[in-house]
Amino acid sequence: MSGLDAARKIAILSSIAFNSRVTLDKVYVEGITAITPLDIAYASELGYLIKLLAIAKEDDKGQIQARVHPAFLPKQHPLANVNDVFNAVFVEGDAVGEVMHYGRGAGQMPTASAVVGDLIEVSRNIIQGLNARIGCTCFDEKPMLDINKMEVEFYIRMNVIDRPGVLAGIAGVFGSNNVSIATVLQKTSKGGNAELILITHKVIEQNLRNALETLDEMAIVHEINNVIRLEGNGGEQE
């Protein structure tokens, strides 16, 4: 629920993948407690599923990003079909291309299998006088990219006054903060209000946060209900 288990795993995987030590305190973590059935329904309507993802990337400047959070994932993405007790690791490498490792990650028998496997390896090492371990290849000290500086697409759900000019006012705030809107859905609700669903193009996270702070203080916006990142669009799959 909190995402901490996935955060610990992505810290280890990031350290291995990018040859630079990534510790838990450097991983941005956001759980699934804010996700509602309404968000799940809107995700499906827009062609997405909501999944808790642990994401690690290295950009062309050598900066590492490591984050855990719920995300809208296109229904056709390989990770979108990972359900129940199954887990998957989706890797994109320079030479290997896209590879996905998939299997049971929870439950009595999978856990027992992993524990027994470790015990057998330890026993063999004791008999042979070996440790069979390669130390961490963290020979680099690469900088971590702050979450507020990352460029991501977003889903935003807000409750607004249902009257002419409201959408234009909201769009103006986004535009003045360099936030470009890709999709807009308006759902009529009770009491003269409307539910507004927006999908952005890629935007620097801090720019979006600045826009939302302004909108939250405007009389035409009753409530900003949820903000969820998108992943896996445009060939950028994690």
HELIX and SHEET records of a PDB file:
HELIX    1   1 LEU A    4  PHE A   18  1                                  15    
HELIX    2   2 LEU A   24  LYS A   26  5                                   3    
HELIX    3   3 PRO A   37  GLU A   45  1                                   9    
HELIX    4   4 PRO A   78  ASN A   81  5                                   4    
HELIX    5   5 GLN A  108  GLN A  128  1                                  21    
HELIX    6   6 ILE A  147  LYS A  149  5                                   3    
HELIX    7   7 VAL A  166  SER A  176  1                                  11    
HELIX    8   8 GLU A  205  ASP A  216  1                                  12    
SHEET    1   A 3 TYR A  28  VAL A  29  0                                        
SHEET    2   A 3 ILE A  64  PRO A  74  1                                        
SHEET    3   A 3 TYR A  48  GLU A  58 -1                                        
SHEET    1   B 6 TYR A  28  VAL A  29  0                                        
SHEET    2   B 6 ILE A  64  PRO A  74  1                                        
SHEET    3   B 6 VAL A 221  LEU A 230  1                                        
SHEET    4   B 6 GLU A 151  ILE A 161 -1                                        
SHEET    5   B 6 ASN A 193  THR A 200 -1                                        
SHEET    6   B 6 ILE A 181  THR A 188 -1                                        
SHEET    1   C 5 TYR A  28  VAL A  29  0                                        
SHEET    2   C 5 ILE A  64  PRO A  74  1                                        
SHEET    3   C 5 VAL A 221  LEU A 230  1                                        
SHEET    4   C 5 GLU A 151  ILE A 161 -1                                        
SHEET    5   C 5 VAL A 203  ILE A 204 -1                                        
SHEET    1   D 2 PHE A  86  GLY A  93  0                                        
SHEET    2   D 2 GLY A  97  ARG A 104 -1                                        
END                                                                             
